[in-house]
Amino acid sequence: MRTDEGEPTWTSDAPVGKKIARTFSGDWLPRILVESTLIVLSILLALAVGEYERNREDEELATQALAAFQREIRQNRARLEDVGPYRRGLRDVIGRMSASGALASSDEFQATIGLEALRPAFLTSTVWETALTTGALPHIDFDVVNALSLTYSLQARLEEFSRTGMPPLARGGYVTGDDMTGAIKEVTVYLGELSRSEGELLGAYEEVLRILDEASTADSAAVAGPATDAKPPPDF
């Protein structure tokens, strides 16, 4: 329909008006509300399922890491316990032999004492490095991670001391007869410091193993909150 001025206008019974009226009549609004609610619920359910899966993967990752830490630290502790008494006895033996003149040269020292006995125990930190690489540590309780960090720091310090603090005679270096007294003293001081550091590390092993034992894998006491970038747990 057109007005006298020629402008189009719609009346209430125009086809478009009827179509709109039919669209908004009947059960259209309840149906839209139901469908919208179902869509929102499905999205929330999908998010909840995804969050549950991430939490489960994080917990499995933390549980695997804790078990691997226990195995590695127990192995390291056993190696230190094996060499501890021998190391302390060796220091006394070297002192007595040096006093009696039985270690007058570096050749006699190496033939009698050997070099293997002066080396530190072979300790591993593979699990710690793997946990850092895989991102397992953020999913473990802070107190547990703190104890682990201290323990592996002490272990690294012991390894550094054995590399930098080992005297030339203990490395197989040649020492003349006139210098043997001082060289023997360096070895005994080194063995004393090595034994002290190993004893300190043994104490740290005992403490962290106690903490790990208390971090029961039956519940999530040792597992931190969920992370959004969690990946499937690797094999440690």
VENKACOR-V599556 format. One record per pair of residues at least 12 apart in sequence whose C-alpha atoms are under 8 Angstrom apart, sorted by the first residue. I is the first residue (numbers start at 1). J is the second residue. If there is no record, write none. Layout:
# VENKACOR-V599556
I | J
I | J
This chain:
# VENKACOR-V599556
51 | 226
54 | 226
54 | 227
54 | 228
54 | 230
54 | 231
55 | 225
55 | 226
55 | 227
57 | 230
57 | 231
57 | 232
57 | 233
58 | 136
58 | 139
58 | 223
58 | 226
58 | 227
58 | 230
58 | 231
58 | 233
59 | 139
59 | 220
59 | 223
60 | 233
61 | 136
61 | 139
61 | 232
61 | 233
61 | 234
62 | 136
62 | 137
62 | 139
62 | 140
62 | 222
62 | 223
63 | 217
63 | 223
64 | 235
64 | 236
65 | 127
65 | 131
65 | 136
65 | 236
66 | 212
68 | 127
68 | 236
69 | 127
69 | 128
70 | 209
70 | 212
72 | 124
72 | 125
72 | 127
73 | 205
73 | 209
74 | 205
74 | 209
76 | 122
76 | 123
76 | 124
77 | 202
77 | 205
79 | 121
79 | 122
79 | 123
80 | 121
80 | 198
80 | 202
81 | 202
83 | 121
84 | 195
84 | 198
84 | 199
87 | 117
87 | 118
87 | 191
87 | 195
88 | 191
88 | 192
88 | 195
91 | 188
91 | 191
91 | 192
94 | 113
94 | 184
94 | 188
95 | 184
95 | 188
98 | 181
98 | 184
103 | 180
104 | 177
104 | 180
105 | 175
105 | 176
105 | 177
105 | 180
106 | 169
106 | 172
106 | 173
106 | 174
106 | 175
106 | 176
106 | 177
106 | 180
107 | 174
110 | 172
115 | 170
115 | 171
115 | 172
118 | 170
118 | 191
119 | 162
120 | 159
120 | 162
120 | 194
123 | 155
125 | 152
127 | 236
128 | 152
130 | 236
134 | 234
138 | 224
139 | 223
139 | 224
139 | 225
139 | 226
139 | 227
140 | 222
140 | 223
140 | 224
141 | 221
141 | 222
141 | 223
141 | 224
142 | 224
144 | 208
144 | 211
144 | 212
144 | 215
144 | 222
147 | 208
147 | 211
148 | 208
150 | 204
151 | 201
151 | 204
151 | 205
151 | 208
154 | 201
155 | 201
158 | 194
158 | 197
158 | 198
161 | 194
162 | 194
165 | 190
166 | 187
166 | 190
167 | 183
167 | 186
167 | 187
167 | 190
168 | 183
169 | 183
169 | 184
169 | 187
170 | 187
